[in-house]
Amino acid sequence: FIVHGNCEMCEKRIEKAALSLKGVKLADWDIPSNKISLIFNPKKVDLKKIHLQIAAKGHDTSEVSAKEIDYDELPECCKYSRKQ
């Protein structure tokens, strides 16, 4: 699915957020495409929870928008253009 971000710092933050959830085995976010690839156990974690965890770190996903306060805490280089 899509996760909005810009740089290597975003990549580390997004992947770390997903991997912090029990049941997520692999998270690989691609900068040019803004797509994240995951390997996870659906018996331990559902996809919605992964979206919410990433959004809590300031990154909008294709399903969940980050709260303004979380987005505002991103470093300047990580502030992507948000859809209104």
PyMOL Python script that loads the backbone (N, CA, C, O; Angstrom):
from pymol import cmd

cmd.read_pdbstr("""\
ATOM      1  N   PHE A   1       0.846  -1.187   0.000  1.00  0.00           N
ATOM      2  CA  PHE A   1       0.000   0.000   0.000  1.00  0.00           C
ATOM      3  C   PHE A   1       0.883   1.240   0.000  1.00  0.00           C
ATOM      4  O   PHE A   1       2.092   1.152   0.218  1.00  0.00           O
ATOM      5  N   ILE A   2       0.280   2.382  -0.243  1.00  0.00           N
ATOM      6  CA  ILE A   2       1.000   3.654  -0.331  1.00  0.00           C
ATOM      7  C   ILE A   2       1.209   4.251   1.059  1.00  0.00           C
ATOM      8  O   ILE A   2       0.297   4.270   1.885  1.00  0.00           O
ATOM      9  N   VAL A   3       2.430   4.739   1.300  1.00  0.00           N
ATOM     10  CA  VAL A   3       2.763   5.511   2.498  1.00  0.00           C
ATOM     11  C   VAL A   3       3.528   6.736   2.016  1.00  0.00           C
ATOM     12  O   VAL A   3       4.557   6.601   1.353  1.00  0.00           O
ATOM     13  N   HIS A   4       3.039   7.927   2.341  1.00  0.00           N
ATOM     14  CA  HIS A   4       3.668   9.153   1.855  1.00  0.00           C
ATOM     15  C   HIS A   4       4.884   9.530   2.686  1.00  0.00           C
ATOM     16  O   HIS A   4       4.855   9.497   3.916  1.00  0.00           O
ATOM     17  N   GLY A   5       5.958   9.891   1.982  1.00  0.00           N
ATOM     18  CA  GLY A   5       7.202  10.311   2.602  1.00  0.00           C
ATOM     19  C   GLY A   5       8.163  10.770   1.516  1.00  0.00           C
ATOM     20  O   GLY A   5       7.815  10.772   0.335  1.00  0.00           O
ATOM     21  N   ASN A   6       9.386  11.162   1.917  1.00  0.00           N
ATOM     22  CA  ASN A   6      10.325  11.743   0.954  1.00  0.00           C
ATOM     23  C   ASN A   6      11.708  11.099   0.898  1.00  0.00           C
ATOM     24  O   ASN A   6      12.271  10.947  -0.186  1.00  0.00           O
ATOM     25  N   CYS A   7      12.261  10.720   2.042  1.00  0.00           N
ATOM     26  CA  CYS A   7      13.696  10.468   2.088  1.00  0.00           C
ATOM     27  C   CYS A   7      14.057   9.217   2.899  1.00  0.00           C
ATOM     28  O   CYS A   7      13.183   8.467   3.336  1.00  0.00           O
ATOM     29  N   GLU A   8      15.355   9.014   3.087  1.00  0.00           N
ATOM     30  CA  GLU A   8      15.845   7.868   3.841  1.00  0.00           C
ATOM     31  C   GLU A   8      15.406   7.925   5.301  1.00  0.00           C
ATOM     32  O   GLU A   8      15.160   6.888   5.917  1.00  0.00           O
ATOM     33  N   MET A   9      15.307   9.134   5.854  1.00  0.00           N
ATOM     34  CA  MET A   9      14.822   9.256   7.236  1.00  0.00           C
ATOM     35  C   MET A   9      13.374   8.771   7.333  1.00  0.00           C
ATOM     36  O   MET A   9      12.994   8.103   8.295  1.00  0.00           O
ATOM     37  N   CYS A  10      12.582   9.114   6.332  1.00  0.00           N
ATOM     38  CA  CYS A  10      11.199   8.631   6.277  1.00  0.00           C
ATOM     39  C   CYS A  10      11.184   7.104   6.196  1.00  0.00           C
ATOM     40  O   CYS A  10      10.422   6.438   6.896  1.00  0.00           O
ATOM     41  N   GLU A  11      12.028   6.575   5.342  1.00  0.00           N
ATOM     42  CA  GLU A  11      12.093   5.126   5.150  1.00  0.00           C
ATOM     43  C   GLU A  11      12.348   4.419   6.477  1.00  0.00           C
ATOM     44  O   GLU A  11      11.652   3.461   6.814  1.00  0.00           O
ATOM     45  N   LYS A  12      13.335   4.883   7.224  1.00  0.00           N
ATOM     46  CA  LYS A  12      13.653   4.267   8.517  1.00  0.00           C
ATOM     47  C   LYS A  12      12.480   4.372   9.483  1.00  0.00           C
ATOM     48  O   LYS A  12      12.150   3.403  10.166  1.00  0.00           O
ATOM     49  N   ARG A  13      11.852   5.535   9.544  1.00  0.00           N
ATOM     50  CA  ARG A  13      10.730   5.767  10.463  1.00  0.00           C
ATOM     51  C   ARG A  13       9.532   4.884  10.110  1.00  0.00           C
ATOM     52  O   ARG A  13       8.920   4.280  10.991  1.00  0.00           O
ATOM     53  N   ILE A  14       9.202   4.814   8.826  1.00  0.00           N
ATOM     54  CA  ILE A  14       8.050   4.029   8.358  1.00  0.00           C
ATOM     55  C   ILE A  14       8.278   2.542   8.616  1.00  0.00           C
ATOM     56  O   ILE A  14       7.407   1.859   9.154  1.00  0.00           O
ATOM     57  N   GLU A  15       9.451   2.047   8.231  1.00  0.00           N
ATOM     58  CA  GLU A  15       9.748   0.626   8.422  1.00  0.00           C
ATOM     59  C   GLU A  15       9.795   0.271   9.906  1.00  0.00           C
ATOM     60  O   GLU A  15       9.289  -0.776  10.309  1.00  0.00           O
ATOM     61  N   LYS A  16      10.397   1.131  10.716  1.00  0.00           N
ATOM     62  CA  LYS A  16      10.488   0.893  12.157  1.00  0.00           C
ATOM     63  C   LYS A  16       9.090   0.845  12.783  1.00  0.00           C
ATOM     64  O   LYS A  16       8.821   0.007  13.645  1.00  0.00           O
ATOM     65  N   ALA A  17       8.209   1.740  12.350  1.00  0.00           N
ATOM     66  CA  ALA A  17       6.834   1.755  12.875  1.00  0.00           C
ATOM     67  C   ALA A  17       6.130   0.432  12.588  1.00  0.00           C
ATOM     68  O   ALA A  17       5.499  -0.147  13.473  1.00  0.00           O
ATOM     69  N   ALA A  18       6.239  -0.040  11.360  1.00  0.00           N
ATOM     70  CA  ALA A  18       5.589  -1.308  10.998  1.00  0.00           C
ATOM     71  C   ALA A  18       6.209  -2.480  11.755  1.00  0.00           C
ATOM     72  O   ALA A  18       5.497  -3.340  12.272  1.00  0.00           O
ATOM     73  N   LEU A  19       7.534  -2.509  11.815  1.00  0.00           N
ATOM     74  CA  LEU A  19       8.227  -3.624  12.469  1.00  0.00           C
ATOM     75  C   LEU A  19       8.034  -3.634  13.986  1.00  0.00           C
ATOM     76  O   LEU A  19       8.284  -4.653  14.629  1.00  0.00           O
ATOM     77  N   SER A  20       7.598  -2.524  14.561  1.00  0.00           N
ATOM     78  CA  SER A  20       7.388  -2.473  16.009  1.00  0.00           C
ATOM     79  C   SER A  20       6.156  -3.273  16.441  1.00  0.00           C
ATOM     80  O   SER A  20       5.972  -3.547  17.626  1.00  0.00           O
ATOM     81  N   LEU A  21       5.329  -3.637  15.487  1.00  0.00           N
ATOM     82  CA  LEU A  21       4.127  -4.411  15.792  1.00  0.00           C
ATOM     83  C   LEU A  21       4.422  -5.905  15.782  1.00  0.00           C
ATOM     84  O   LEU A  21       5.058  -6.423  14.864  1.00  0.00           O
ATOM     85  N   LYS A  22       3.952  -6.578  16.811  1.00  0.00           N
ATOM     86  CA  LYS A  22       4.116  -8.025  16.881  1.00  0.00           C
ATOM     87  C   LYS A  22       3.369  -8.669  15.713  1.00  0.00           C
ATOM     88  O   LYS A  22       2.190  -8.391  15.494  1.00  0.00           O
ATOM     89  N   GLY A  23       4.043  -9.507  14.988  1.00  0.00           N
ATOM     90  CA  GLY A  23       3.438 -10.170  13.836  1.00  0.00           C
ATOM     91  C   GLY A  23       3.952  -9.658  12.504  1.00  0.00           C
ATOM     92  O   GLY A  23       3.753 -10.308  11.478  1.00  0.00           O
ATOM     93  N   VAL A  24       4.618  -8.491  12.497  1.00  0.00           N
ATOM     94  CA  VAL A  24       5.207  -7.972  11.259  1.00  0.00           C
ATOM     95  C   VAL A  24       6.644  -8.495  11.169  1.00  0.00           C
ATOM     96  O   VAL A  24       7.476  -8.211  12.031  1.00  0.00           O
ATOM     97  N   LYS A  25       6.917  -9.255  10.120  1.00  0.00           N
ATOM     98  CA  LYS A  25       8.235  -9.876   9.945  1.00  0.00           C
ATOM     99  C   LYS A  25       9.156  -9.053   9.052  1.00  0.00           C
ATOM    100  O   LYS A  25      10.368  -9.026   9.266  1.00  0.00           O
ATOM    101  N   LEU A  26       8.581  -8.378   8.046  1.00  0.00           N
ATOM    102  CA  LEU A  26       9.389  -7.608   7.107  1.00  0.00           C
ATOM    103  C   LEU A  26       8.601  -6.387   6.672  1.00  0.00           C
ATOM    104  O   LEU A  26       7.401  -6.459   6.404  1.00  0.00           O
ATOM    105  N   ALA A  27       9.303  -5.259   6.606  1.00  0.00           N
ATOM    106  CA  ALA A  27       8.714  -4.021   6.091  1.00  0.00           C
ATOM    107  C   ALA A  27       9.763  -3.363   5.211  1.00  0.00           C
ATOM    108  O   ALA A  27      10.882  -3.103   5.656  1.00  0.00           O
ATOM    109  N   ASP A  28       9.402  -3.093   3.964  1.00  0.00           N
ATOM    110  CA  ASP A  28      10.336  -2.480   3.017  1.00  0.00           C
ATOM    111  C   ASP A  28       9.595  -1.375   2.267  1.00  0.00           C
ATOM    112  O   ASP A  28       8.734  -1.641   1.428  1.00  0.00           O
ATOM    113  N   TRP A  29       9.957  -0.104   2.595  1.00  0.00           N
ATOM    114  CA  TRP A  29       9.312   1.041   1.949  1.00  0.00           C
ATOM    115  C   TRP A  29      10.218   1.552   0.839  1.00  0.00           C
ATOM    116  O   TRP A  29      11.415   1.756   1.043  1.00  0.00           O
ATOM    117  N   ASP A  30       9.636   1.757  -0.339  1.00  0.00           N
ATOM    118  CA  ASP A  30      10.365   2.199  -1.528  1.00  0.00           C
ATOM    119  C   ASP A  30      10.135   3.697  -1.730  1.00  0.00           C
ATOM    120  O   ASP A  30       8.995   4.142  -1.864  1.00  0.00           O
ATOM    121  N   ILE A  31      11.228   4.476  -1.750  1.00  0.00           N
ATOM    122  CA  ILE A  31      11.131   5.936  -1.843  1.00  0.00           C
ATOM    123  C   ILE A  31      10.461   6.416  -3.138  1.00  0.00           C
ATOM    124  O   ILE A  31       9.497   7.177  -3.062  1.00  0.00           O
ATOM    125  N   PRO A  32      10.936   6.001  -4.328  1.00  0.00           N
ATOM    126  CA  PRO A  32      10.315   6.579  -5.537  1.00  0.00           C
ATOM    127  C   PRO A  32       8.822   6.252  -5.693  1.00  0.00           C
ATOM    128  O   PRO A  32       8.049   7.098  -6.141  1.00  0.00           O
ATOM    129  N   SER A  33       8.419   5.043  -5.330  1.00  0.00           N
ATOM    130  CA  SER A  33       7.018   4.658  -5.534  1.00  0.00           C
ATOM    131  C   SER A  33       6.131   4.956  -4.328  1.00  0.00           C
ATOM    132  O   SER A  33       4.906   4.953  -4.446  1.00  0.00           O
ATOM    133  N   ASN A  34       6.747   5.216  -3.153  1.00  0.00           N
ATOM    134  CA  ASN A  34       6.027   5.412  -1.891  1.00  0.00           C
ATOM    135  C   ASN A  34       5.194   4.197  -1.496  1.00  0.00           C
ATOM    136  O   ASN A  34       4.183   4.333  -0.807  1.00  0.00           O
ATOM    137  N   LYS A  35       5.613   3.009  -1.931  1.00  0.00           N
ATOM    138  CA  LYS A  35       4.887   1.783  -1.590  1.00  0.00           C
ATOM    139  C   LYS A  35       5.656   1.003  -0.533  1.00  0.00           C
ATOM    140  O   LYS A  35       6.885   0.928  -0.563  1.00  0.00           O
ATOM    141  N   ILE A  36       4.908   0.427   0.399  1.00  0.00           N
ATOM    142  CA  ILE A  36       5.506  -0.432   1.407  1.00  0.00           C
ATOM    143  C   ILE A  36       5.114  -1.873   1.115  1.00  0.00           C
ATOM    144  O   ILE A  36       3.962  -2.173   0.803  1.00  0.00           O
ATOM    145  N   SER A  37       6.099  -2.753   1.223  1.00  0.00           N
ATOM    146  CA  SER A  37       5.869  -4.191   1.092  1.00  0.00           C
ATOM    147  C   SER A  37       6.023  -4.797   2.473  1.00  0.00           C
ATOM    148  O   SER A  37       6.957  -4.469   3.206  1.00  0.00           O
ATOM    149  N   LEU A  38       5.111  -5.675   2.821  1.00  0.00           N
ATOM    150  CA  LEU A  38       5.105  -6.256   4.155  1.00  0.00           C
ATOM    151  C   LEU A  38       5.005  -7.771   4.108  1.00  0.00           C
ATOM    152  O   LEU A  38       4.400  -8.343   3.202  1.00  0.00           O
ATOM    153  N   ILE A  39       5.605  -8.402   5.095  1.00  0.00           N
ATOM    154  CA  ILE A  39       5.324  -9.797   5.404  1.00  0.00           C
ATOM    155  C   ILE A  39       4.860  -9.774   6.855  1.00  0.00           C
ATOM    156  O   ILE A  39       5.605  -9.371   7.749  1.00  0.00           O
ATOM    157  N   PHE A  40       3.620 -10.212   7.080  1.00  0.00           N
ATOM    158  CA  PHE A  40       3.081 -10.207   8.444  1.00  0.00           C
ATOM    159  C   PHE A  40       2.133 -11.379   8.640  1.00  0.00           C
ATOM    160  O   PHE A  40       1.621 -11.963   7.685  1.00  0.00           O
ATOM    161  N   ASN A  41       1.920 -11.701   9.900  1.00  0.00           N
ATOM    162  CA  ASN A  41       1.025 -12.786  10.263  1.00  0.00           C
ATOM    163  C   ASN A  41      -0.344 -12.197  10.609  1.00  0.00           C
ATOM    164  O   ASN A  41      -0.492 -11.555  11.649  1.00  0.00           O
ATOM    165  N   PRO A  42      -1.349 -12.408   9.749  1.00  0.00           N
ATOM    166  CA  PRO A  42      -2.671 -11.818   9.997  1.00  0.00           C
ATOM    167  C   PRO A  42      -3.358 -12.364  11.247  1.00  0.00           C
ATOM    168  O   PRO A  42      -4.358 -11.802  11.692  1.00  0.00           O
ATOM    169  N   LYS A  43      -2.835 -13.450  11.819  1.00  0.00           N
ATOM    170  CA  LYS A  43      -3.392 -13.968  13.075  1.00  0.00           C
ATOM    171  C   LYS A  43      -2.900 -13.142  14.264  1.00  0.00           C
ATOM    172  O   LYS A  43      -3.500 -13.176  15.338  1.00  0.00           O
ATOM    173  N   LYS A  44      -1.792 -12.390  14.066  1.00  0.00           N
ATOM    174  CA  LYS A  44      -1.216 -11.604  15.152  1.00  0.00           C
ATOM    175  C   LYS A  44      -1.473 -10.107  15.014  1.00  0.00           C
ATOM    176  O   LYS A  44      -1.560  -9.399  16.017  1.00  0.00           O
ATOM    177  N   VAL A  45      -1.595  -9.621  13.782  1.00  0.00           N
ATOM    178  CA  VAL A  45      -1.799  -8.189  13.545  1.00  0.00           C
ATOM    179  C   VAL A  45      -2.602  -8.009  12.256  1.00  0.00           C
ATOM    180  O   VAL A  45      -2.386  -8.719  11.274  1.00  0.00           O
ATOM    181  N   ASP A  46      -3.531  -7.051  12.272  1.00  0.00           N
ATOM    182  CA  ASP A  46      -4.285  -6.808  11.039  1.00  0.00           C
ATOM    183  C   ASP A  46      -3.732  -5.582  10.310  1.00  0.00           C
ATOM    184  O   ASP A  46      -3.034  -4.749  10.888  1.00  0.00           O
ATOM    185  N   LEU A  47      -4.061  -5.505   9.055  1.00  0.00           N
ATOM    186  CA  LEU A  47      -3.539  -4.456   8.186  1.00  0.00           C
ATOM    187  C   LEU A  47      -3.931  -3.062   8.679  1.00  0.00           C
ATOM    188  O   LEU A  47      -3.132  -2.131   8.580  1.00  0.00           O
ATOM    189  N   LYS A  48      -5.131  -2.906   9.201  1.00  0.00           N
ATOM    190  CA  LYS A  48      -5.596  -1.610   9.707  1.00  0.00           C
ATOM    191  C   LYS A  48      -4.681  -1.116  10.826  1.00  0.00           C
ATOM    192  O   LYS A  48      -4.367   0.073  10.889  1.00  0.00           O
ATOM    193  N   LYS A  49      -4.253  -2.019  11.710  1.00  0.00           N
ATOM    194  CA  LYS A  49      -3.375  -1.641  12.812  1.00  0.00           C
ATOM    195  C   LYS A  49      -2.019  -1.162  12.288  1.00  0.00           C
ATOM    196  O   LYS A  49      -1.421  -0.250  12.860  1.00  0.00           O
ATOM    197  N   ILE A  50      -1.536  -1.769  11.211  1.00  0.00           N
ATOM    198  CA  ILE A  50      -0.269  -1.346  10.603  1.00  0.00           C
ATOM    199  C   ILE A  50      -0.425   0.072  10.033  1.00  0.00           C
ATOM    200  O   ILE A  50       0.444   0.922  10.228  1.00  0.00           O
ATOM    201  N   HIS A  51      -1.525   0.315   9.337  1.00  0.00           N
ATOM    202  CA  HIS A  51      -1.809   1.663   8.811  1.00  0.00           C
ATOM    203  C   HIS A  51      -1.822   2.684   9.949  1.00  0.00           C
ATOM    204  O   HIS A  51      -1.213   3.748   9.835  1.00  0.00           O
ATOM    205  N   LEU A  52      -2.507   2.365  11.034  1.00  0.00           N
ATOM    206  CA  LEU A  52      -2.622   3.281  12.173  1.00  0.00           C
ATOM    207  C   LEU A  52      -1.267   3.554  12.823  1.00  0.00           C
ATOM    208  O   LEU A  52      -0.983   4.685  13.219  1.00  0.00           O
ATOM    209  N   GLN A  53      -0.437   2.526  12.931  1.00  0.00           N
ATOM    210  CA  GLN A  53       0.885   2.674  13.554  1.00  0.00           C
ATOM    211  C   GLN A  53       1.770   3.601  12.719  1.00  0.00           C
ATOM    212  O   GLN A  53       2.472   4.449  13.270  1.00  0.00           O
ATOM    213  N   ILE A  54       1.739   3.447  11.408  1.00  0.00           N
ATOM    214  CA  ILE A  54       2.540   4.297  10.524  1.00  0.00           C
ATOM    215  C   ILE A  54       2.017   5.740  10.562  1.00  0.00           C
ATOM    216  O   ILE A  54       2.801   6.686  10.626  1.00  0.00           O
ATOM    217  N   ALA A  55       0.702   5.898  10.524  1.00  0.00           N
ATOM    218  CA  ALA A  55       0.103   7.238  10.579  1.00  0.00           C
ATOM    219  C   ALA A  55       0.446   7.943  11.894  1.00  0.00           C
ATOM    220  O   ALA A  55       0.593   9.165  11.921  1.00  0.00           O
ATOM    221  N   ALA A  56       0.572   7.190  12.969  1.00  0.00           N
ATOM    222  CA  ALA A  56       0.911   7.773  14.273  1.00  0.00           C
ATOM    223  C   ALA A  56       2.315   8.382  14.277  1.00  0.00           C
ATOM    224  O   ALA A  56       2.642   9.190  15.146  1.00  0.00           O
ATOM    225  N   LYS A  57       3.144   7.992  13.302  1.00  0.00           N
ATOM    226  CA  LYS A  57       4.493   8.546  13.178  1.00  0.00           C
ATOM    227  C   LYS A  57       4.541   9.726  12.212  1.00  0.00           C
ATOM    228  O   LYS A  57       5.616  10.256  11.932  1.00  0.00           O
ATOM    229  N   GLY A  58       3.367  10.144  11.694  1.00  0.00           N
ATOM    230  CA  GLY A  58       3.293  11.333  10.856  1.00  0.00           C
ATOM    231  C   GLY A  58       3.153  11.094   9.369  1.00  0.00           C
ATOM    232  O   GLY A  58       3.166  12.043   8.584  1.00  0.00           O
ATOM    233  N   HIS A  59       3.020   9.839   8.969  1.00  0.00           N
ATOM    234  CA  HIS A  59       2.960   9.516   7.538  1.00  0.00           C
ATOM    235  C   HIS A  59       1.566   9.046   7.136  1.00  0.00           C
ATOM    236  O   HIS A  59       1.046   8.072   7.681  1.00  0.00           O
ATOM    237  N   ASP A  60       0.962   9.757   6.168  1.00  0.00           N
ATOM    238  CA  ASP A  60      -0.335   9.343   5.626  1.00  0.00           C
ATOM    239  C   ASP A  60      -0.157   8.033   4.868  1.00  0.00           C
ATOM    240  O   ASP A  60       0.852   7.830   4.192  1.00  0.00           O
ATOM    241  N   THR A  61      -1.144   7.145   4.985  1.00  0.00           N
ATOM    242  CA  THR A  61      -1.146   5.920   4.193  1.00  0.00           C
ATOM    243  C   THR A  61      -2.350   5.980   3.250  1.00  0.00           C
ATOM    244  O   THR A  61      -3.129   6.933   3.289  1.00  0.00           O
ATOM    245  N   SER A  62      -2.494   4.978   2.422  1.00  0.00           N
ATOM    246  CA  SER A  62      -3.633   4.937   1.502  1.00  0.00           C
ATOM    247  C   SER A  62      -4.957   4.759   2.243  1.00  0.00           C
ATOM    248  O   SER A  62      -6.018   4.967   1.654  1.00  0.00           O
ATOM    249  N   GLU A  63      -4.917   4.378   3.524  1.00  0.00           N
ATOM    250  CA  GLU A  63      -6.138   4.147   4.296  1.00  0.00           C
ATOM    251  C   GLU A  63      -6.333   5.118   5.462  1.00  0.00           C
ATOM    252  O   GLU A  63      -7.469   5.404   5.840  1.00  0.00           O
ATOM    253  N   VAL A  64      -5.231   5.631   6.038  1.00  0.00           N
ATOM    254  CA  VAL A  64      -5.314   6.440   7.256  1.00  0.00           C
ATOM    255  C   VAL A  64      -4.468   7.703   7.096  1.00  0.00           C
ATOM    256  O   VAL A  64      -3.317   7.636   6.664  1.00  0.00           O
ATOM    257  N   SER A  65      -5.044   8.847   7.445  1.00  0.00           N
ATOM    258  CA  SER A  65      -4.291  10.101   7.433  1.00  0.00           C
ATOM    259  C   SER A  65      -3.687  10.338   8.813  1.00  0.00           C
ATOM    260  O   SER A  65      -4.329  10.112   9.839  1.00  0.00           O
ATOM    261  N   ALA A  66      -2.440  10.797   8.812  1.00  0.00           N
ATOM    262  CA  ALA A  66      -1.774  11.137  10.064  1.00  0.00           C
ATOM    263  C   ALA A  66      -2.445  12.356  10.687  1.00  0.00           C
ATOM    264  O   ALA A  66      -2.958  13.218   9.974  1.00  0.00           O
ATOM    265  N   LYS A  67      -2.443  12.427  12.003  1.00  0.00           N
ATOM    266  CA  LYS A  67      -2.953  13.616  12.683  1.00  0.00           C
ATOM    267  C   LYS A  67      -2.009  14.776  12.386  1.00  0.00           C
ATOM    268  O   LYS A  67      -0.804  14.586  12.219  1.00  0.00           O
ATOM    269  N   GLU A  68      -2.570  15.965  12.323  1.00  0.00           N
ATOM    270  CA  GLU A  68      -1.781  17.166  12.011  1.00  0.00           C
ATOM    271  C   GLU A  68      -0.609  17.328  12.980  1.00  0.00           C
ATOM    272  O   GLU A  68       0.492  17.685  12.562  1.00  0.00           O
ATOM    273  N   ILE A  69      -0.833  17.071  14.249  1.00  0.00           N
ATOM    274  CA  ILE A  69       0.216  17.219  15.260  1.00  0.00           C
ATOM    275  C   ILE A  69       1.389  16.263  15.001  1.00  0.00           C
ATOM    276  O   ILE A  69       2.548  16.623  15.210  1.00  0.00           O
ATOM    277  N   ASP A  70       1.074  15.032  14.539  1.00  0.00           N
ATOM    278  CA  ASP A  70       2.131  14.055  14.234  1.00  0.00           C
ATOM    279  C   ASP A  70       2.894  14.465  12.971  1.00  0.00           C
ATOM    280  O   ASP A  70       4.119  14.359  12.917  1.00  0.00           O
ATOM    281  N   TYR A  71       2.161  14.932  11.957  1.00  0.00           N
ATOM    282  CA  TYR A  71       2.805  15.398  10.724  1.00  0.00           C
ATOM    283  C   TYR A  71       3.726  16.582  11.020  1.00  0.00           C
ATOM    284  O   TYR A  71       4.838  16.651  10.497  1.00  0.00           O
ATOM    285  N   ASP A  72       3.263  17.511  11.856  1.00  0.00           N
ATOM    286  CA  ASP A  72       4.033  18.720  12.172  1.00  0.00           C
ATOM    287  C   ASP A  72       5.342  18.412  12.890  1.00  0.00           C
ATOM    288  O   ASP A  72       6.270  19.221  12.851  1.00  0.00           O
ATOM    289  N   GLU A  73       5.431  17.261  13.541  1.00  0.00           N
ATOM    290  CA  GLU A  73       6.658  16.889  14.250  1.00  0.00           C
ATOM    291  C   GLU A  73       7.721  16.269  13.347  1.00  0.00           C
ATOM    292  O   GLU A  73       8.843  16.025  13.791  1.00  0.00           O
ATOM    293  N   LEU A  74       7.379  16.014  12.091  1.00  0.00           N
ATOM    294  CA  LEU A  74       8.364  15.473  11.151  1.00  0.00           C
ATOM    295  C   LEU A  74       9.445  16.521  10.875  1.00  0.00           C
ATOM    296  O   LEU A  74       9.156  17.717  10.876  1.00  0.00           O
ATOM    297  N   PRO A  75      10.701  16.080  10.635  1.00  0.00           N
ATOM    298  CA  PRO A  75      11.736  17.034  10.204  1.00  0.00           C
ATOM    299  C   PRO A  75      11.324  17.672   8.876  1.00  0.00           C
ATOM    300  O   PRO A  75      10.551  17.086   8.118  1.00  0.00           O
ATOM    301  N   GLU A  76      11.834  18.858   8.601  1.00  0.00           N
ATOM    302  CA  GLU A  76      11.454  19.592   7.375  1.00  0.00           C
ATOM    303  C   GLU A  76      11.617  18.746   6.111  1.00  0.00           C
ATOM    304  O   GLU A  76      10.751  18.772   5.236  1.00  0.00           O
ATOM    305  N   CYS A  77      12.710  18.003   6.010  1.00  0.00           N
ATOM    306  CA  CYS A  77      12.964  17.220   4.790  1.00  0.00           C
ATOM    307  C   CYS A  77      11.944  16.094   4.601  1.00  0.00           C
ATOM    308  O   CYS A  77      11.802  15.557   3.503  1.00  0.00           O
ATOM    309  N   CYS A  78      11.250  15.747   5.660  1.00  0.00           N
ATOM    310  CA  CYS A  78      10.295  14.646   5.607  1.00  0.00           C
ATOM    311  C   CYS A  78       8.865  15.108   5.347  1.00  0.00           C
ATOM    312  O   CYS A  78       7.973  14.278   5.172  1.00  0.00           O
ATOM    313  N   LYS A  79       8.634  16.415   5.320  1.00  0.00           N
ATOM    314  CA  LYS A  79       7.285  16.943   5.129  1.00  0.00           C
ATOM    315  C   LYS A  79       6.888  16.873   3.656  1.00  0.00           C
ATOM    316  O   LYS A  79       7.284  17.709   2.844  1.00  0.00           O
ATOM    317  N   TYR A  80       6.111  15.874   3.343  1.00  0.00           N
ATOM    318  CA  TYR A  80       5.613  15.629   1.989  1.00  0.00           C
ATOM    319  C   TYR A  80       4.383  16.486   1.741  1.00  0.00           C
ATOM    320  O   TYR A  80       3.780  16.996   2.686  1.00  0.00           O
ATOM    321  N   SER A  81       4.007  16.649   0.482  1.00  0.00           N
ATOM    322  CA  SER A  81       2.793  17.388   0.142  1.00  0.00           C
ATOM    323  C   SER A  81       1.569  16.562   0.515  1.00  0.00           C
ATOM    324  O   SER A  81       1.437  15.407   0.111  1.00  0.00           O
ATOM    325  N   ARG A  82       0.690  17.159   1.281  1.00  0.00           N
ATOM    326  CA  ARG A  82      -0.507  16.445   1.726  1.00  0.00           C
ATOM    327  C   ARG A  82      -1.699  16.848   0.871  1.00  0.00           C
ATOM    328  O   ARG A  82      -1.830  18.005   0.470  1.00  0.00           O
ATOM    329  N   LYS A  83      -2.576  15.869   0.595  1.00  0.00           N
ATOM    330  CA  LYS A  83      -3.820  16.153  -0.112  1.00  0.00           C
ATOM    331  C   LYS A  83      -4.806  16.709   0.904  1.00  0.00           C
ATOM    332  O   LYS A  83      -4.888  16.219   2.030  1.00  0.00           O
ATOM    333  N   GLN A  84      -5.539  17.714   0.514  1.00  0.00           N
ATOM    334  CA  GLN A  84      -6.503  18.349   1.420  1.00  0.00           C
ATOM    335  C   GLN A  84      -7.794  17.572   1.472  1.00  0.00           C
ATOM    336  O   GLN A  84      -8.720  17.960   2.184  1.00  0.00           O
TER     337      GLN A  84
END
""", "prot")
cmd.dss("prot")
cmd.show_as("cartoon", "prot")
cmd.util.cbc("prot")
cmd.orient("prot")
